[in-house]
Amino acid sequence: MRVTANVSLLALFALVSSTAAKMTTVGLETGEESHAVVVPLDDCHDIGKEEVHTLHITKKCRVFTGQMCTGITVVLEPGTHTSKKEPVHVGSVICEEPDLF
């Protein structure tokens, strides 16, 4: 009984860690607040923030002005990206797993 419980617990930890590896964090700074959003890799994720001044990413991401990855898009490399002129609307993002080769 105890061995089965330990194996099940290890399977659960393996599932959680493999799932966590498929996520990344996008940092958003607006005029009122700063916060992070955890987004899945290689999948569209709605952000829905109106006036973003700064975006912090650790993976290559496509940022869209519209929901469901529609509208004007820009590809950003990992780093901090600040809008110098005026804040921008971030509707959704797709962040990519880096290529191995």
Secondary structure, 3 states (H helix, E strand, C coil): CHHHHHHHHHHHHHHHHHHHCCEEEEEEEECCCEEEEEEEECCCEEEEEEEEEEEEECCCEEEECCHHHCCCEEEECCEEEECCCCCEEEEEEEECCCCCC
